[in-house]
Amino acid sequence: MHLTLPINDAEQQNFETLISATKSDHICLVSMFDNVDQRPEVMVCAVNYSPGANESFKFVPLARLYDGNPYERFEPPTAQQSSHGDPSHN
């Protein structure tokens, strides 16, 4: 059995930001440079738009897209593992 990590508050907030951005059509795919791995990555980003005289767009990276088959890289949790960290299952 493989261990999984509980979902922390920051990750939950990022997910809620992703949902909100999707509902308001403020979401896009952006090619960004990964400073750690030293290569380009495609990211799902929320878009913060500031209208007006100094109009600006800020891209907030929320998720990385993977090349190839993600099921080969990641193993989904089992039902028992999924219930850990969910207070409704304690």
Contacts in CASP RR format, 6 or more apart in sequence:
PFRMAT RR
TARGET T0000
AUTHOR 0000-0000-0000
METHOD contacts of the structure
MODEL  1
MHLTLPINDAEQQNFETLISATKSDHICLVSMFDNVDQRPEVMVCAVNYS
PGANESFKFVPLARLYDGNPYERFEPPTAQQSSHGDPSHN
1 78 0 8 1.000
1 81 0 8 1.000
2 75 0 8 1.000
2 81 0 8 1.000
3 81 0 8 1.000
4 77 0 8 1.000
4 81 0 8 1.000
4 82 0 8 1.000
4 84 0 8 1.000
6 84 0 8 1.000
6 85 0 8 1.000
7 85 0 8 1.000
14 62 0 8 1.000
17 46 0 8 1.000
17 60 0 8 1.000
17 62 0 8 1.000
18 27 0 8 1.000
18 44 0 8 1.000
18 46 0 8 1.000
18 62 0 8 1.000
18 63 0 8 1.000
20 26 0 8 1.000
20 46 0 8 1.000
21 27 0 8 1.000
21 46 0 8 1.000
21 47 0 8 1.000
21 62 0 8 1.000
26 46 0 8 1.000
26 47 0 8 1.000
26 48 0 8 1.000
26 49 0 8 1.000
27 44 0 8 1.000
27 45 0 8 1.000
27 46 0 8 1.000
27 47 0 8 1.000
28 44 0 8 1.000
28 45 0 8 1.000
28 47 0 8 1.000
28 59 0 8 1.000
29 42 0 8 1.000
29 43 0 8 1.000
29 44 0 8 1.000
29 45 0 8 1.000
29 65 0 8 1.000
30 42 0 8 1.000
30 43 0 8 1.000
30 45 0 8 1.000
30 59 0 8 1.000
30 61 0 8 1.000
31 40 0 8 1.000
31 41 0 8 1.000
31 42 0 8 1.000
31 43 0 8 1.000
32 40 0 8 1.000
32 41 0 8 1.000
32 42 0 8 1.000
32 43 0 8 1.000
32 59 0 8 1.000
32 61 0 8 1.000
33 39 0 8 1.000
33 40 0 8 1.000
33 41 0 8 1.000
34 40 0 8 1.000
34 41 0 8 1.000
41 64 0 8 1.000
41 65 0 8 1.000
42 64 0 8 1.000
42 65 0 8 1.000
43 59 0 8 1.000
43 61 0 8 1.000
43 62 0 8 1.000
43 63 0 8 1.000
43 64 0 8 1.000
43 65 0 8 1.000
44 61 0 8 1.000
44 62 0 8 1.000
44 63 0 8 1.000
44 64 0 8 1.000
44 65 0 8 1.000
45 59 0 8 1.000
45 60 0 8 1.000
45 61 0 8 1.000
45 62 0 8 1.000
46 59 0 8 1.000
46 60 0 8 1.000
46 62 0 8 1.000
47 57 0 8 1.000
47 58 0 8 1.000
47 59 0 8 1.000
47 60 0 8 1.000
48 57 0 8 1.000
48 58 0 8 1.000
48 59 0 8 1.000
48 60 0 8 1.000
49 55 0 8 1.000
49 56 0 8 1.000
49 57 0 8 1.000
50 56 0 8 1.000
50 57 0 8 1.000
50 58 0 8 1.000
66 73 0 8 1.000
83 89 0 8 1.000
END
